[in-house]
Amino acid sequence: MDLENKVKKMTLGHEQGSGAPCLKCKDKCEGFELHFWRKICRNCKCGEEEHDVLSNNEDDRKVGKLFEDTKYTTLIAKLKTDGIPTYKRNVMILTNPVSAKKDVSIKTVTYEWAPPVQNQTLARRYMEMIPKEKQPVAGSEGAQYRKKQLAKQLPAHDQDPSKCHELSPNEVKQMEQFVKKYKNDVLGVGDVKLPKEVEAQAAGKSPTDGDRSSVTTVRSPESKAAAQKPSNFYCFKCKENMREGDPAVYAERAGYDKLWHPSCFVCFVCSELLVDMIYFWKNGKLYCGRHYCDSEKPRCGGCDELIFSNEYTQAEGQNWHLKHFCCFDCDCVLAGEIYVMVNDKPVCKPCYVKNHASSCQGCHNAIDPEVQRVSYNGFHWHATEECFLCSCCSKCLIGQKFMPIEGMVFCSVECKKKMTS
C-alpha cells in the first residue's frame, strides 16, 4: 500500500501543469509534458517556468521550505491540514482614484509580492525604483518575470532531496548537511529601509520592522514629491549616491555599512534582481540561490541537480551524473559513443544526422558530423568531387577559387553569367 501511494504521488507530480501551453514556443508545443528527470518539457524542451502553469501555491511551499529552520520563520506559516511550511508572501494593493465625467472610480493595482515593511509608502517607492518590466503586477510581464526567477534562482531540487532523481542514502545525507550549512551561514532576506534608519540600526538602535507579511492596501499619492536631494549614502554596487527619502536595501549578513539601490540588489553572477530579495552572501558578494550552489558544488548538465557523488563525468566544460550523460534527443547513454554538441547539449550521432545535420547543396543528403565539409554563408557541401562542383559546368572546386550566389557556386564569371542571365 505504501508503495502504491509513493507511485501515485510520483505520477501526480508529473501531471502537475500537464498540457499547459508554452509561452515561448506558442503553437509549436503540444502542451507541457514533464520529462522524467530532466526538469523540462518532453515536447518543446523548455522549462516548466516557460509554460502557463499556475504555480503560486507550489512556489510558496518551496520558499516556505527554504525558510524552515532559519531566522526567517516569521515569513512562513504551517497549514493545519498538512503541516507543510508555506511562504507568507506580502501582497500589496494600490488604489488610485480615477476621475470620470460624473463619478470617481477606483483603479487598483495588485503586486504579487512587495517588500514586507510597515511603511507601505516606502514599499511603493521601492517598486517605482525597479524596472517597470520587472514589477510583479498581477497578470503582467513583471509577474511572469518573478515566476521565472523563482524557478531559476531557487530551484526546489537545490534544497529538497525528494525533488531529486534517485539519490542514494549517502547523497541524501550530504545534501541535507549542505542545505543546513547554507541556511545557517549565507542565506538571507534583504530589508527595505531609509538609509538614516539603517545608520541608526548600525548604531545599536532598533527601528520597528512591523509585520513582515500581509495583504495591504495603499492609496497612491496624487502628486509627485518635490525634487529629491542627494544624501551622504552610496550604493555598494554602483557607487552612486542615494537620493534623500529613497528606500535602500540592506543585507544583514553583509553588515549595516552596505546599502543597495533596489535595482542594484542583484546576483553577482547573472545580474538578475534577487527574487523577493532572497540572497546568499559569500566572500563579499550577493548570489542568487542557484549561483551560490554552483560556486560550492558541480551541477549536472542533464538533470540540473547538484552532484553529491564522488564519481561523475566532465565533458564539454560541464559536469554530469554518470547516468545522465545522455543524448538530449533520445536519452541513450553516451559513454563511449560518438556525440555532437548542439546548443551546449550532447546529441548522439544517429539523432544528429536525423534532426540537426546540415543538408549538402550538391546531393541534398545530410552531412555526417565526421566527414569533411565546405561551408560558406550558411550553405554546406560534402567536401568531395561529387558534391562541391561548379553549378554550371560541374568542375570540381575543392582547393579552387569560387564565386557564390544564392546557394550556387561558380568557377568563373562566364559560368555565373550563363546561369544567371
C-alpha positions as CSV (number, residue, x, y, z in Angstrom):
1,M,0.0,0.0,0.0
2,D,2.9,2.4,0.9
3,L,4.5,1.6,-2.5
4,E,1.2,2.3,-4.2
5,N,1.0,5.7,-2.5
6,K,4.5,6.6,-3.5
7,V,3.9,5.7,-7.1
8,K,0.7,7.7,-7.1
9,K,2.5,10.8,-5.7
10,M,5.2,10.5,-8.3
11,T,2.6,10.3,-11.1
12,L,0.7,13.3,-9.7
13,G,3.9,15.2,-9.6
14,H,4.4,14.6,-13.3
15,E,0.8,15.5,-14.0
16,Q,1.2,19.0,-12.5
17,G,0.7,21.5,-15.2
18,S,0.2,18.8,-17.8
19,G,-0.9,20.2,-21.2
20,A,-0.2,23.8,-20.3
21,P,0.7,25.9,-23.4
22,C,4.3,27.1,-23.8
23,L,4.6,30.9,-23.6
24,K,7.8,30.7,-25.6
25,C,7.1,28.2,-28.4
26,K,3.3,29.0,-28.7
27,D,1.6,26.5,-31.0
28,K,4.8,24.6,-31.7
29,C,4.5,22.9,-28.3
30,E,1.7,20.4,-27.9
31,G,1.4,21.2,-24.2
32,F,3.6,20.7,-21.1
33,E,4.7,17.2,-20.5
34,L,7.4,16.8,-17.8
35,H,10.4,14.7,-18.7
36,F,11.0,12.1,-16.0
37,W,14.3,13.5,-14.8
38,R,15.4,16.5,-17.0
39,K,13.1,19.1,-15.4
40,I,12.0,20.2,-18.9
41,C,9.0,19.6,-21.3
42,R,9.3,16.5,-23.4
43,N,7.6,18.2,-26.3
44,C,9.5,21.5,-26.7
45,K,12.4,21.1,-24.3
46,C,11.6,24.4,-22.5
47,G,11.4,24.5,-18.7
48,E,8.2,24.5,-16.7
49,E,8.6,28.2,-15.9
50,E,8.2,28.9,-19.7
51,H,4.7,27.3,-19.6
52,D,1.5,28.8,-18.4
53,V,1.4,26.6,-15.3
54,L,-0.4,28.0,-12.2
55,S,2.4,27.6,-9.6
56,N,1.8,30.2,-6.9
57,N,1.0,27.6,-4.3
58,E,4.0,25.4,-5.2
59,D,6.3,28.4,-5.2
60,D,5.0,29.5,-1.8
61,R,5.7,26.0,-0.4
62,K,9.1,25.9,-2.0
63,V,10.1,29.2,-0.4
64,G,8.4,28.2,2.8
65,K,10.6,25.1,3.0
66,L,13.7,27.2,2.3
67,F,12.9,29.4,5.3
68,E,12.1,26.5,7.6
69,D,14.6,26.1,10.5
70,T,16.1,29.6,9.8
71,K,15.8,33.0,11.5
72,Y,13.1,33.8,8.8
73,T,10.4,31.6,10.2
74,T,8.2,34.7,10.7
75,L,7.8,34.7,7.0
76,I,6.2,31.2,6.9
77,A,3.1,29.6,8.2
78,K,2.2,25.9,8.7
79,L,-1.2,24.9,7.5
80,K,-3.2,22.7,9.9
81,T,-4.2,20.4,7.0
82,D,-0.8,19.1,6.1
83,G,1.8,20.9,8.3
84,I,3.8,22.0,5.3
85,P,5.5,25.4,5.7
86,T,4.2,28.0,3.3
87,Y,5.7,31.3,2.5
88,K,3.5,34.3,3.7
89,R,4.1,36.5,0.7
90,N,3.5,40.2,1.2
91,V,0.9,41.2,-1.3
92,M,0.4,44.9,-1.9
93,I,-2.7,46.5,-3.4
94,L,-2.5,50.1,-4.6
95,T,-5.7,52.1,-5.1
96,N,-5.8,55.2,-7.3
97,P,-8.9,57.4,-7.8
98,V,-9.7,57.9,-11.5
99,S,-11.9,60.9,-12.3
100,A,-14.7,60.4,-14.8
101,K,-17.3,62.9,-16.0
102,K,-19.7,62.3,-13.1
103,D,-18.2,59.7,-10.8
104,V,-14.8,58.9,-9.4
105,S,-13.8,55.2,-9.9
106,I,-11.1,53.4,-8.0
107,K,-8.3,51.8,-10.0
108,T,-6.5,49.0,-8.2
109,V,-3.1,47.5,-8.9
110,T,-2.1,44.3,-7.2
111,Y,1.6,43.4,-6.7
112,E,2.0,39.7,-6.2
113,W,5.0,40.4,-3.9
114,A,6.2,43.6,-2.2
115,P,8.8,44.3,0.5
116,P,7.3,43.3,3.9
117,V,7.7,46.7,5.6
118,Q,5.5,48.7,7.9
119,N,5.8,51.9,5.9
120,Q,3.9,51.0,2.8
121,T,4.8,54.3,1.1
122,L,8.3,53.0,1.2
123,A,7.3,49.8,-0.4
124,R,5.5,51.7,-3.2
125,R,8.6,53.8,-3.8
126,Y,10.7,50.6,-3.9
127,M,8.5,49.3,-6.7
128,E,8.9,52.5,-8.6
129,M,12.7,52.2,-8.5
130,I,12.9,48.8,-10.1
131,P,12.4,48.5,-13.9
132,K,8.7,48.5,-14.9
133,E,9.0,45.2,-16.8
134,K,10.2,43.6,-13.5
135,Q,7.5,44.9,-11.2
136,P,5.4,41.9,-10.2
137,V,2.0,43.4,-11.0
138,A,-0.6,40.6,-11.2
139,G,-1.1,39.4,-14.8
140,S,1.8,41.5,-16.2
141,E,5.2,40.8,-17.8
142,G,6.7,41.6,-14.4
143,A,4.7,38.8,-12.7
144,Q,5.9,36.3,-15.3
145,Y,9.5,37.5,-14.7
146,R,9.2,36.9,-11.0
147,K,7.8,33.4,-11.6
148,K,10.7,32.6,-13.9
149,Q,13.3,33.9,-11.5
150,L,11.8,31.9,-8.6
151,A,12.3,28.8,-10.8
152,K,15.8,29.7,-11.9
153,Q,17.2,31.3,-8.8
154,L,15.7,28.9,-6.2
155,P,15.2,25.5,-7.8
156,A,13.4,23.1,-5.5
157,H,15.9,20.4,-6.2
158,D,18.7,22.5,-4.7
159,Q,17.2,22.2,-1.2
160,D,14.8,19.2,-1.2
161,P,16.1,15.7,-1.7
162,S,12.6,14.5,-2.6
163,K,12.7,16.7,-5.7
164,C,15.8,14.9,-7.0
165,H,16.1,11.9,-9.1
166,E,17.2,8.6,-7.4
167,L,19.7,9.9,-4.8
168,S,21.4,7.3,-2.7
169,P,21.1,7.4,1.1
170,N,24.6,8.8,1.3
171,E,23.8,11.6,-1.2
172,V,20.6,12.5,0.7
173,K,22.6,12.8,3.9
174,Q,25.3,15.0,2.1
175,M,22.6,17.2,0.6
176,E,20.8,17.7,3.9
177,Q,24.1,18.8,5.5
178,F,24.8,21.1,2.6
179,V,21.4,22.8,2.9
180,K,21.6,23.1,6.6
181,K,25.0,24.8,6.3
182,Y,23.9,27.4,3.8
183,K,20.8,28.2,5.8
184,N,22.9,28.8,8.8
185,D,25.8,30.6,7.1
186,V,24.8,32.5,4.0
187,L,21.0,32.6,3.4
188,G,19.3,36.0,4.0
189,V,16.4,38.2,3.1
190,G,17.0,41.8,2.2
191,D,15.2,44.6,4.1
192,V,14.0,47.9,2.8
193,K,14.6,51.0,4.9
194,L,15.6,54.6,4.6
195,P,19.4,55.0,4.8
196,K,19.0,57.0,8.0
197,E,17.2,54.1,9.6
198,V,20.0,51.7,8.7
199,E,22.5,54.1,10.2
200,A,20.5,54.2,13.4
201,Q,20.3,50.4,13.4
202,A,24.1,50.2,12.9
203,A,24.5,52.5,15.9
204,G,22.6,50.0,18.0
205,K,19.0,51.3,17.8
206,S,16.2,49.1,16.6
207,P,13.6,50.7,14.5
208,T,10.4,48.8,14.4
209,D,10.0,46.4,11.4
210,G,6.4,45.7,11.7
211,D,4.7,42.6,10.4
212,R,6.8,41.0,7.6
213,S,3.9,39.5,5.7
214,S,0.4,40.7,4.9
215,V,-2.0,41.9,2.3
216,T,-2.1,45.7,2.4
217,T,-3.9,48.4,0.6
218,V,-2.2,51.7,-0.1
219,R,-3.6,54.8,-1.7
220,S,-1.3,56.3,-4.4
221,P,-0.3,59.9,-3.9
222,E,-1.9,62.3,-6.4
223,S,1.1,64.5,-6.9
224,K,4.9,63.9,-7.2
225,A,7.1,64.8,-4.3
226,A,9.5,67.7,-4.6
227,A,12.9,67.3,-6.2
228,Q,15.0,65.0,-4.1
229,K,18.3,66.0,-2.7
230,P,21.4,63.7,-2.7
231,S,22.2,62.1,0.6
232,N,25.5,61.1,2.2
233,F,24.9,57.4,1.5
234,Y,26.2,55.4,-1.5
235,C,25.2,52.2,-3.2
236,F,27.6,49.3,-2.6
237,K,27.2,48.1,-6.2
238,C,27.1,51.1,-8.5
239,K,28.8,53.5,-6.0
240,E,26.3,56.2,-6.9
241,N,24.6,58.5,-4.4
242,M,21.4,57.5,-2.7
243,R,18.7,60.2,-3.0
244,E,17.3,61.5,0.2
245,G,14.0,59.9,1.0
246,D,14.5,57.0,-1.3
247,P,14.5,53.5,0.2
248,A,17.6,51.3,0.2
249,V,18.0,47.6,0.5
250,Y,20.4,46.2,3.1
251,A,21.5,42.6,3.8
252,E,22.1,41.7,7.4
253,R,24.8,39.2,6.6
254,A,26.7,41.9,4.7
255,G,26.6,44.4,7.6
256,Y,24.8,47.6,8.1
257,D,27.5,49.6,6.4
258,K,26.4,48.3,3.0
259,L,23.3,49.6,1.1
260,W,22.0,49.0,-2.4
261,H,19.6,50.8,-4.7
262,P,16.5,48.5,-5.2
263,S,17.5,47.9,-8.9
264,C,21.2,47.2,-7.8
265,F,20.3,44.3,-5.4
266,V,21.2,41.7,-7.9
267,C,23.1,38.4,-8.2
268,F,26.9,38.8,-8.8
269,V,26.8,36.1,-11.5
270,C,23.6,36.5,-13.5
271,S,22.9,40.2,-12.6
272,E,19.2,39.4,-12.2
273,L,17.2,41.1,-9.4
274,L,17.3,38.8,-6.4
275,V,13.8,37.4,-6.4
276,D,11.8,38.6,-3.3
277,M,15.2,39.9,-2.1
278,I,16.3,36.4,-1.1
279,Y,20.1,36.4,-1.2
280,F,23.2,34.2,-0.4
281,W,26.2,36.2,0.9
282,K,29.7,34.8,0.1
283,N,33.1,36.5,0.1
284,G,31.7,40.0,-0.1
285,K,29.2,39.2,-2.9
286,L,25.5,38.7,-3.3
287,Y,24.4,35.5,-5.1
288,C,21.1,34.0,-6.0
289,G,20.5,30.5,-4.7
290,R,21.4,28.8,-8.0
291,H,24.7,30.5,-8.4
292,Y,25.7,30.2,-4.8
293,C,25.2,26.5,-5.1
294,D,27.1,26.4,-8.3
295,S,30.0,28.0,-6.6
296,E,30.0,25.2,-4.0
297,K,29.1,22.1,-5.9
298,P,29.2,20.8,-9.5
299,R,25.8,20.8,-11.3
300,C,24.6,18.1,-13.7
301,G,24.1,19.4,-17.2
302,G,21.5,16.7,-17.8
303,C,19.1,16.9,-14.8
304,D,20.2,20.3,-13.4
305,E,20.7,18.9,-10.0
306,L,23.7,19.4,-7.7
307,I,26.1,16.4,-7.8
308,F,26.9,14.9,-4.4
309,S,28.5,11.7,-5.6
310,N,32.3,11.4,-5.8
311,E,32.2,9.9,-9.3
312,Y,30.8,12.0,-12.2
313,T,31.6,12.8,-15.8
314,Q,33.2,16.0,-17.0
315,A,32.7,16.8,-20.7
316,E,32.5,19.9,-22.9
317,G,33.2,22.2,-19.9
318,Q,30.2,20.7,-18.0
319,N,29.6,18.2,-15.3
320,W,27.2,15.2,-15.5
321,H,25.9,12.4,-13.3
322,L,27.3,9.2,-14.8
323,K,23.8,8.0,-15.6
324,H,22.7,11.4,-17.1
325,F,25.4,11.9,-19.7
326,C,22.8,11.0,-22.4
327,C,21.6,12.1,-25.8
328,F,19.4,15.2,-25.3
329,D,17.0,13.9,-28.1
330,C,16.6,10.2,-27.3
331,D,18.1,9.8,-23.8
332,C,20.5,6.9,-24.9
333,V,23.7,6.8,-22.7
334,L,26.7,8.4,-24.5
335,A,29.5,6.7,-22.6
336,G,32.0,5.5,-25.2
337,E,29.7,6.7,-28.1
338,I,30.2,9.4,-30.7
339,Y,28.2,12.6,-30.0
340,V,27.9,16.1,-31.2
341,M,27.2,19.2,-29.1
342,V,24.0,21.1,-30.2
343,N,23.3,24.3,-28.2
344,D,25.5,23.0,-25.4
345,K,23.6,19.7,-25.2
346,P,25.2,16.3,-26.3
347,V,23.3,14.5,-29.1
348,C,24.1,11.0,-30.4
349,K,25.3,10.6,-34.0
350,P,22.0,9.0,-35.3
351,C,19.9,11.8,-33.7
352,Y,22.2,14.4,-35.0
353,V,22.0,13.1,-38.6
354,K,18.2,12.8,-38.3
355,N,17.4,16.0,-36.5
356,H,20.2,18.5,-36.7
357,A,22.6,17.8,-39.6
358,S,23.0,20.3,-42.4
359,S,22.0,19.2,-45.9
360,C,24.5,19.2,-48.7
361,Q,23.7,21.7,-51.5
362,G,25.1,19.2,-54.0
363,C,23.5,15.8,-53.2
364,H,20.8,17.1,-50.7
365,N,21.7,14.4,-48.2
366,A,22.5,15.0,-44.5
367,I,26.2,15.7,-43.9
368,D,27.7,13.2,-41.4
369,P,29.4,15.0,-38.4
370,E,32.6,13.0,-39.0
371,V,33.1,13.8,-42.7
372,Q,34.8,16.9,-44.1
373,R,32.6,19.7,-45.4
374,V,32.7,23.1,-47.1
375,S,30.6,25.8,-45.6
376,Y,30.0,29.3,-46.9
377,N,27.5,31.9,-45.9
378,G,25.1,29.4,-44.3
379,F,25.3,26.8,-47.1
380,H,27.1,23.5,-46.9
381,W,28.6,20.8,-49.2
382,H,30.3,17.5,-48.8
383,A,34.0,18.2,-49.4
384,T,34.0,15.7,-52.3
385,E,34.5,15.8,-56.1
386,E,30.9,14.7,-56.5
387,C,29.3,17.5,-54.4
388,F,31.4,20.6,-54.4
389,L,31.1,21.5,-58.1
390,C,30.5,24.5,-60.3
391,S,26.8,24.9,-60.6
392,C,27.2,25.4,-64.3
393,C,29.9,23.2,-65.8
394,S,30.3,20.7,-62.9
395,K,34.0,21.4,-62.5
396,C,35.3,20.3,-59.0
397,L,36.0,23.4,-56.9
398,I,37.9,21.8,-54.0
399,G,41.0,23.9,-53.4
400,Q,39.9,26.3,-56.1
401,K,38.6,29.9,-56.0
402,F,34.8,30.1,-56.5
403,M,32.0,32.7,-56.8
404,P,28.9,32.1,-54.6
405,I,25.4,33.3,-55.3
406,E,22.2,32.2,-53.5
407,G,23.5,28.7,-52.6
408,M,25.1,28.1,-56.0
409,V,28.9,28.2,-56.7
410,F,30.7,29.0,-59.9
411,C,34.2,28.5,-61.2
412,S,34.2,31.6,-63.4
413,V,32.4,34.8,-64.4
414,E,31.4,33.1,-67.6
415,C,29.7,30.2,-65.8
416,K,28.0,32.7,-63.5
417,K,26.6,34.7,-66.4
418,K,25.3,31.6,-68.2
419,M,23.3,30.5,-65.1
420,T,22.0,33.9,-64.0
421,S,21.3,35.6,-67.4
